[in-house]
Every structure is written in C-alpha cells, then in structure tokens.
Amino acid sequence: MSAIDDLPPLREVIRQHALSARKSLGQNFLLDLNLTARIARAAAPLEDATIVEIGPGPGGLTRALLALGAKRVIAIEHDERAIPALQDISARYPGRLEIVHGDAMTFDPRPLLAGERAKIVANLPYNIATQLLINWLTTEPWPPWYDMMVLMFQREVGERIVAHEDEEAYGRLGVLANWRCETKILFDISPSAFVPPPKVTSSVVRLTPRAEPLPCDRRMLEQVAAAAFGQRRKMLRQSLKSLQADPARLAAAAGVDATRRAETIPISGFVAMARELADIRSETA
C-alpha cells in the first residue's frame, strides 16, 4: 500500500503501463507520494475545491489531491500512454476525476468550471512551464478564473517568478507575476526525487492573484518591461528607445532618472511607465 491510498505504488504503475518518461514531453515523474502530498497540502484548503492539474503523468499528485479531499480534479494530459493509469485513479475516486486528453497550451478549462473558481496545481512539464504561467498571468478578465496556483518549476525559473527590484533574477517575468499576484517559493525538491532525475533542483511556487493589481494596460506593461529588460545592462534612456516614445518622459513618470537600469525599477515604476506610454500612444493616434 502507498502512503495515501490503496492504489499500487507509482513505480508499479509506471511499469504496468510502460510509462517511461519522455524528454520530448518534458516529463520527470515525481514518485515520492509524501512529496506529492506536500504539494497538494500547499493548495489548502482542498475541501470543496476544484483543481486543474496539468501533466499528471502516472498520477502521483492527482492521487494526493483526491486523497486529501479535493472535490474535483480536472487532469489535462497530453500523453495518451498515461490515460489508462489515470482511469484507474478515476475508478478509485468515482465522480471526482475528470480526465482531459489534450494540450494544456491550447486547452481552456473554463467551460468545464461553469463559472466556479478553481485552483491550478501541477508539476509542470519543464519545456512549457514558463509559457503556461505567462498564459495564466495574462488571462482576461482579471481577477482570473483561478484563485491560487501551486506550481513546480526549475529553481532558476522559480527565482525569476518571485524576484523584485535589485535582485539578480528580476526581469520581465517577475514584473508580470508580481504585478498580478503575490508570489512565494514554498520549498525545493531534490533531483533525486524524480524519475529520471533532472539536472537541476525544482521549486514549488505559490501564486495568489491580486484582486486589484495597480491599474494599467497589461499590454503596455509587457511592452515596457520587454524593452527595458531586452537591454538590461543599458540605461533606460537607451533601452526604452525601441518603444518610439521619449525615454526621459517615461522615466519621469516613474519618478526615476533615465540613467537608471531596468533591474533597479520597482513594479510600481513599470506600471507608471506603462500608463505614460498609453497616454503617449493615445496622443499620437
């Protein structure tokens, strides 16, 4: 018996269904059910919660979420080899697991939620993890259809997500993530916990959407951050030229000198520059 239910151990599930991890799918299976339970608990409270899980694979995290009380799990799995293993879990937890064989990059779970808020909990495939997060952070309208994300990334990506000004990892992703969410790295997971073991440590990150982010046009914010960090070693007076707007005017709107560099500008400063850019664009329209 496993630590959380009476289904077979994950190694046996993988052998039974010939679920060798595929690098092309970014797969690294987490087999320690104590760790999958720890990830699930990070999304508490689970009672009455609907969970959207991406890339469940053999279902270790899926089982933990269900065993710990999730009302419903919508599992989106691209690898058809994993579907039978997930169907075994569905039989063990009847009516609580909905399996979607599809691509998380294009699948929209909102029609399955019927207006209900969900939580996104996943050991994300490394090769699409950052783009999936950006998709969720840029969803409209805001507040979004989820009220929490508990996600596993490579440690380096996790550090970029939670970074603020004057931190080495601060960049476009940190601006977007922390503008719209409160972020925190909860704990790390060693490569040895996975099959096959990745070359890097992983981090579990929690993102909680802000009900009212600082107001600005998201697209303008993304453009300002992209320009500023696209030449991050240059001063704003140089890096912001690509926006076809006066860099000094943008910097003044943020209350900073145009000789500053992107990594020293707080999120509030980027928001102020995004607002000013919107005004400039409207003046020239």
N, C-alpha and C positions, 0 to 999 in steps of 0.2 A: 504493500500500500504506500501511496505517496503521503506527503505531509499534509495535504489539504483536502484530498478526496480519495475515493476508492477506484479511480481510474488507474491504468498502468503508468509506471514511471515513464518520463519523457524519452529516455534513451530507448526503451522498448517500443514506444510509439513511433519514433524515428525509424527504427529497424523494421517494424511491421509494415510501415507504409513507404519504405525506401526513400526517406526524406533527406537525402544528402543535401547539405546547404550549397546553394549555387551563388558563386561570386557575381554572376551577371545580374542577379536579383538583389544584390546587397544583403544576402542572408547570413546572419550569425545567430544561431539558436541559443537562447538562454535556458539552460536545463535545470538550474537550481530553483526548485519551487519555493524555497524560503525567500529567495530574492524576488521572484515574480510576485509573491505575496506582499513583499515590502513595497514594490512599485504600486501594486493595487491599493494598499493602505494609504499611500501618499495622495490618492484621489478621494479620500474620505470626505464626507460621508457617502457610502455607496448605496445604502438603502434608498429605495425609490429612485435611483439614478439610472439614466440611460447612458451607456458608454459606447462610443465609437472607437473601435480598435483597428489599427492599420497593420497589415502584415503579421497576422497571428501565428503563421507557420504551424508547428505541431501543437500549439495551443496552451503553452505554459501560463502565459499571462491571462489568457481567456479563462482558464480554469480558476485561477486565483481570484479574478474579478467576480465570477459567478459564485464561488465558494464563500467569498466574503460578503455576499449579499446584494450584488448589483441586480437591479430589477430586470434589466435587459442589456444585452451586448450585441451591437451590430459589428460584425467582424468582416472587414474588407480584405480579401486575399486574392492576389494576382496569380499565385502558383497553384494550378489545378491539382497538383500532387497532394497538397495539404487538405483539400476539401474533405476526403473521407475521414481524416483524423478529427477534423472539426465537427463532422456529422456524429462521430462517437460522443463528443462532448455535448452536442445538442441533445442526444438521446438521454444522457445522464442528467441534464438540466432542461427538461421539456418546457417548450414555450418561452424560453428566456434567451436563446442564442439565435440570432438571425445571421446567416452566412451569405455574404455577397461575393460572388466570383467576379472580380472586376479590378480595374486600375484605379488606385487611390488618387492618382494625379488628375484624373478626369471625373471621378465619381462624386456626385453631390448627395450627401446623406440627408439633406433637409426634407425631401419628400417623404422619407421614412419616419421623420420625427413628429409630423403632424403638429408643428408649432411648439413642441416641447423642447426645452433646453437640454443639451447633452454635455457630457464630458468626453474629451479626446484623451485616450490613454494608450500608449503604444511604445513598443521597442521598434523604432522606425528603421526601415532599410537605409543603410548609410548613404547609398547612392542617390536617394531622392529626399533625404530628411530635410535639408535646408529649404529646398524649393517647396515642399509640402508646408513647412512652417510659414514661409512667406505667403503662400496661398491663403492660409488661415488668418494671417495677420492683416491681409488686405481685403478680406471679405467685406461686403457691404450688404445691408446697412450695419451700423455699429450702435450699440453692443451686438455682438455676433450671436450665432445660433448655439454656441457652446459657452459654458460658464467657468471652465477650467481646462487646461491642457497639462498633462503629466507625460512627458516625452523623454525618450532616451536618445542621446546624441553622442558622437565622439566628443571627448572632453574639450578639445580645441573649439568645436562649434558651440558647446555649452558656454564656454567662457565668452565667446563673441556675443551670445544672446543676452547675457546678464551685464555686459560691460557698460560703464558710464564714462564720462569725460575724464581725461588724464589717465586712463587705464590702457595698457598696451593693446588689448583686444578690442577696444572701442572702434566701431565702424558703422557702416550703413545698417547692418543687421541689428546692432544694439540700439540705434536710434529708433528704428521702426518698432522693434519688440518692446522697448521700454516706454515709448510714446503711448502705445495702445494697451500695454499690460504691465502688471507688476511681475517681476521675474526673480527666480531664485534657483540656484543649484542645490538640490536636496542631498544627494550623496553620489559617490563614484562606485563603479563596478569594474573589477579587475578583468583583464582579457581572459584569464584562466576560467572564468565562469561560463564562457561561451564555447560552442562548437560550430565551426572551427574558431579558435581564439583569434580575435582581431589583433592588429599590431599596436593598437592604442587603447588607453583607458576610456571607458564610457562614463557619461554623467547623466543622471536623471534630473530633469529641469521641470519646474512648475511655472506655468504662466497663467495669471489670473487677469482676465480682461478688465480694464478700467471702464467704469460706466460712462465717464465723461473725460476722454482724453483732451489735452489742450487743443482748442479748436483751430483747425487749419485744413486746407485741401490736401488730402493724402498724396495725390499725385505730385503736387508741388513740393511736398516734404521729401518724397522719394527723389525727385529731380535735384533738389538742393544737396541732399546727402550724397547722391551719386557723384555729383560734380565735385563736392568738397573732398570726399574720400577717394575719388578717382585719381587725384594727385595729392595724396595725403601729406607728403613731405613739403609741399609748396604752401605758401601763404594764401589766405582766402582771396586776396586781390588778384592772384594768378589763377587759382583753381576754379573760381566761380565765373571766369570769363566765358566759359562754354555755355552758360545759361543765357547769353545775349542780354544781359542786364548789368547795370553798374555794380560791381562788387562792393564798392565803398558804401553805396546806399543799402545794399543787403546787410552788410556787416553792421552798419549804424543802426539798422532796425533791430538787430540782436543785441545792441549795446556793447559791441566789441570793436576793436580796431581791425582793419583789413589785413594787418600784418600777422594776425593770429593764424594758427593752423587748425585744421578740422578737429583733430583729436582733443583740442582744448575747449571746444564749444559744447555747452550742455544741451540737452534735448530742447529745453525752452528756447534756446538761441536758434536752433534749427527751425523750430516752429515759427518763430518771429520772422526768420528769413523767408520761409515758405509763404507766409501771409504777404510779405512785401513783394515777393515775386508774383504772386497772384494779382496784386494791385498794379504792378508794372505791366503785366500781360493785358490786363483789362484796359489800361491807358492806351496801349498801342493797338488794341483790337479794332 
